[in-house]
Amino acid sequence: MDGGRGRPADSGRMTLPALAEEVVTAYLRAVDDEAPGLVEGLYLEGSVALGDFRPRTSDIDFVAVTATPPEGAATAALERVHERLLAHRPRPFFDGVYLTWDDLRRGPDITGPRPRCHEGRFHPGTDGTAPAGPVTWRTLAGHGTTLRGPEPAGLDLWHDPRALAVWTDDNLDRYWRRLCDRASRPFGLWGQAALGGYGTVWIVTGVTRLHFTLATGDITSKEGACRHALEAFPPRWHRVVEEALRIRRADRALPTLTGLLGDMTEFLPSGSGRERRSLYRTPWARRRDVLAFAGTVIADAHRLHAGRPG
């Protein structure tokens, strides 16, 4: 592996969406200016790697690899890099984690706190927060896009399907069931967000992506999750899945008040045929189906996990 560290990605790498290419180029230029030689590997995961990047609503998710955990001057340099990048282009967010080659080999349970970037803001990794879960390692192994360093197939990557399944099953309750409980309270923040397109896509695809992982052991995109749901669940749920897919493809739903207000126009008749863009008559009816569907998916995902051998 040492022989591949620091090398540029092969010229035959996949073609990135133009916006992602611009952001990645700006990042590499900035990090090489601020800390030459620090970032030895750079890989994309998330929607770009999974072929589901939406310029207006997607983030660009990365894993950057260093020889040792960044500290002191290196951490300060990375903070300047992400400040420069955020000033250059606030969206899409360039979010991810800084791991070492040893971290990739040892896996998430052994890896200590590491620097990361969330919603464009750099965090030095001193708060004790786990840097990433098993999904990061599985996505990198199966779908990672190489921008610098060896291809994932040439890395000594941690691989533990059982740990991935256990983490996924736990996340269904630890994050998603709790979020759905909040979304069921009509006057709460998530209760309002779930009325909009962003909340619809986030919840419907979020729980279904985890269902897909428990069903297949692999990782899928938001659109892939919708396709999986249409095959895995009965027609009773197809309308809410098609609604999430429609909103995802429209690439307009953002977690902002402006985005939420804009979503409400989808329920108003328009055009010569006076048709609604939404498949639902009201946002409240849609939210009911979103939450009911999420409960069904979570229950079935737990069933899949309980039926796993060993």
Number of C-alpha atoms within 10 A of each C-alpha: 10 9 8 16 18 19 13 15 18 13 8 6 11 11 10 15 13 10 16 20 12 12 20 20 12 16 19 17 13 19 21 14 12 18 16 12 14 19 23 20 27 23 23 24 25 27 18 22 23 20 16 17 22 19 16 14 17 19 22 24 22 27 24 22 25 21 18 13 19 21 14 8 11 14 18 15 20 26 21 16 23 21 15 16 22 20 11 12 14 13 19 20 20 24 20 26 21 26 26 22 21 18 24 20 16 15 18 20 12 11 18 16 19 23 24 25 22 14 14 22 16 22 18 19 21 10 10 9 13 15 19 21 16 21 21 23 25 21 19 25 20 15 21 24 26 23 23 21 25 23 19 17 11 11 15 15 19 17 16 12 15 15 15 21 21 13 16 24 22 13 16 24 15 12 11 19 18 13 16 20 13 17 24 18 13 15 11 12 11 18 20 20 23 29 24 28 29 23 23 27 24 18 22 25 27 18 24 28 25 27 28 21 20 25 16 10 14 17 22 24 21 23 23 18 24 27 17 19 23 16 11 14 15 9 12 9 16 16 16 26 27 17 22 27 21 17 20 24 13 12 16 16 23 19 14 12 12 10 16 20 12 15 22 15 13 20 16 14 14 12 8 6 7 9 13 15 18 22 16 17 14 14 20 16 11 22 25 16 20 27 22 15 22 22 18 13 22 21 14 15 23 17 13 15 17 11 9 11 6 5
